[in-house]
Amino acid sequence: MLAIEHWIGGVGFVTRVVLPLASSRSPVEARKRFEWVERRFAAQIRLSIPLAGAAGLWMTCHADLWERFIDPHFWWMAARAALWAVFMTMVFGLESLGRRKFEAFAWKDSAGALRRVARPHGVLLALAAITVLGEIAWLFFPARQAGAEEA
């Protein structure tokens, strides 16, 4: 669970703190600040995202929760798995493939590069927040258990 909190908290930190802070500086300073934070944070994220996925897979297998992914009452489980897949693709696929091209773009247009990074981070943070709220709501208003008889 700690890996999940680190992962989602990291998205919030980058989206709501790092990107606005970098955007408020000159283009050269913005690029330097963003790269400084990104270098230190990237290693942590490259650990916490796979760890969160492995923990989720282990819990799902161990408790045999596969049917919940098709149960609309547990929509948040499928949403969490989909978010995880998107982040894995971004961090280990798209980021690696497009790094050189993005860095070249950032040297030409730092503000545009930061906007290009901020938009998807904002959307993913909003989707993650909705998912977490769904998980919390389920704790207070759990779905009717399968096989339970109606009153």
Stockholm file with secondary structure:
# STOCKHOLM 1.0

chainA/1-151         MLAIEHWIGGVGFVTRVVLPLASSRSPVEARKRFEWVERRFAAQIRLSIPLAGAAGLWMTCHADLWERFIDPHFWWMAARAALWAVFMTMVFGLESLGRRKFEAFAWKDSAGALRRVARPHGVLLALAAITVLGEIAWLFFPARQAGAEEA
#=GR chainA/1-151 SS CHHHHHHHHHHHHIIIIIHHHHHTSCHHHHHHHHHHHHHHHHHHHHHHHHHHHHHHHHHHHHTTCGGGGGCGGGHHHHHHHHHHHHHHHIIIIIHHHHHHHHHHHHHHCHHHHHHHHHHHHHHHHHHHHHHHHHHHHHHHSCCCCTTCCCC
#=GC SS_cons         CHHHHHHHHHHHHIIIIIHHHHHTSCHHHHHHHHHHHHHHHHHHHHHHHHHHHHHHHHHHHHTTCGGGGGCGGGHHHHHHHHHHHHHHHIIIIIHHHHHHHHHHHHHHCHHHHHHHHHHHHHHHHHHHHHHHHHHHHHHHSCCCCTTCCCC
//
